[in-house]
Amino acid sequence: MTCRKSSCPTTDWLVGMWSMCSADCTLQSRSVSCHEYVDDKPRRQIANTQCTNATKPPNERECDAAHCHECKDNLIACSMVSGLPTFPDLCNTTTLNSVCCKSCRSVLS
């Protein structure tokens, strides 16, 4: 393939933002995927095996214990819905876990 140096496709890892800490305050996660870049802009996702120029960044890490002390319920409804049978499953979603952190942590621990 012949191309001008500035527009030759390259491959690299595209990483997302770290999530909130899990309800049990052990892990954070983020998306990590291999992408083809043109002019330093991600063009399309490709197979991870094609990102051979760099080591894949981690998609999970341990939570910093300092972040766990910030855990609180941000809605009055958290205590009301915490008794529902589906509440533990709902706590595994990042959104509910961040809004009802204290209630989720007590149910999941």
Residue, then its C-alpha position, 0 to 999 in steps of 0.5 A: m500500500t502506498c500512502r503519504k506519510s501523514s495519512c498512512p493507517t496505524t494501529d493503537w489501543l483506544v482506552g475508555m475512562w475508568s469506571m466507579c469502584s465496584a460495590d465491594c470496592t475492589l475493582q475499576s474497569r474500562s474499555v480497551s480496544c484496538h483501533e485503526y488510526v488515520d491522521d491520529k484519529p480513530r477510524r474503526q475498531i479492529a481485532n486486538t491481534q492487529c495491535t502489535n506495536a504496543t502492549k495492551p493497557p489493563n482493562e481492570r485495576e484495584c480501587d484506591a481505598a481513598h475513593c471508597h470512603e466517598c461512597k454514599d447514597n445520592l437518592i432517598a429512593c436508594s434505601m426504599v429499593s434496596g429491599l427489592p429481590t432484584f436490587p443486588d443484580l441492579c447494583n452490578t450496573t455502574t449507574l446504580n452503583s454510583v447513585c446508590c453506592k452505600s446501599c449497594r455496598s451493604v447488599l453486596s458485601 
